[in-house]
Amino acid sequence: MADRTDASQELARDEVATLLRELADEFERGEETVAVPVGNKTVTLTPPDTVTAEVEVVERSPRWGSSHERIGIDLEWKG
């Protein structure tokens, strides 16, 4: 069985940069575990030295209305 924890919030650009930087710092520490903040909770994970990273960018420009853009970052590994 898989446990799933997710959260969504609106952030300013500088807050997004801080969130990504803090996550990068966790991976760069070189410790056995990585603490990932998710909403009002912190999830502790144990990634190996090598993980699979996927970056996806979606750009949609409709004829009418506003455009929609999205960046997805997925980090995956088997334990």
Phi, psi and omega in degrees: 000140180255136173267139180231130176232124178218159179206152179226136178208155177270128183233151171287160182303319180292330177288325175297316179299318178297316179301313180293321179296317179296321177294317177299318179299321179299315180291324185285339180304331179081009177284169180291327182247158177233126178267122183245115177286129179227102183062233180265020185228157173239127180255130180259123181241162181234080180282151174285182180293336180235130178233160175269126180245132179231131176241129180233132176241130178240127177237123178235126178240096180287161178293322180234148179091194184266158178281165179226127179232151182209141173241126175245130178239123183236124176246130187219146176200162176251139184259000000 
